[in-house]
Amino acid sequence: MEYVAVILPSLVVGLLFWFAMKAIFNADKAERQAEARAQAEADSHPGQPTDRPGSESK
């Protein structure tokens, strides 16, 4: 039983690290997909002006 008491804290910390990294990578993947969708939408409308700061037409 002492083996479980010795290895359990390391396993718990390892699992917490794994869940945290999985959440970070999933969030990054979702952000990249959203950026790709926004870029594809912007590329599909080339005639429309973009709303960029400092790009007022005179």
C-alpha positions in Angstrom: 0.0 0.0 0.0 2.9 2.4 0.5 3.7 2.1 -3.2 0.3 3.7 -4.0 0.9 6.5 -1.5 4.3 7.2 -3.1 3.2 7.2 -6.7 -0.3 8.8 -6.3 0.8 12.4 -6.0 2.9 12.1 -9.2 0.0 10.6 -11.1 -2.4 13.3 -10.0 0.0 16.1 -11.0 0.7 14.3 -14.3 -3.1 14.1 -15.0 -3.6 17.7 -14.1 -0.8 18.7 -16.4 -2.2 16.5 -19.2 -5.7 18.1 -18.9 -4.3 21.6 -18.8 -2.2 21.0 -21.9 -5.1 19.4 -23.7 -7.3 22.4 -22.9 -4.6 24.8 -24.2 -4.1 22.9 -27.4 -7.8 22.6 -28.0 -8.2 26.4 -27.5 -5.4 27.1 -29.8 -6.9 24.8 -32.5 -10.3 26.5 -32.2 -8.6 29.9 -32.4 -6.7 28.9 -35.6 -9.9 27.5 -37.1 -11.8 30.8 -36.3 -8.9 32.8 -37.8 -9.0 30.7 -40.9 -12.7 31.1 -41.3 -12.4 34.9 -40.9 -9.6 35.1 -43.4 -11.5 33.0 -45.9 -14.5 35.2 -45.5 -12.4 38.3 -45.9 -10.8 36.8 -49.1 -14.2 36.0 -50.6 -15.2 39.7 -50.6 -12.3 41.5 -52.2 -14.3 44.5 -53.3 -15.4 45.6 -49.9 -13.3 47.9 -47.9 -11.7 46.6 -44.7 -12.3 48.3 -41.4 -8.8 49.0 -40.3 -7.8 51.8 -38.0 -6.1 54.7 -39.8 -7.4 53.6 -43.3 -9.9 56.4 -43.9 -10.3 57.2 -47.6 -10.1 60.9 -48.5 
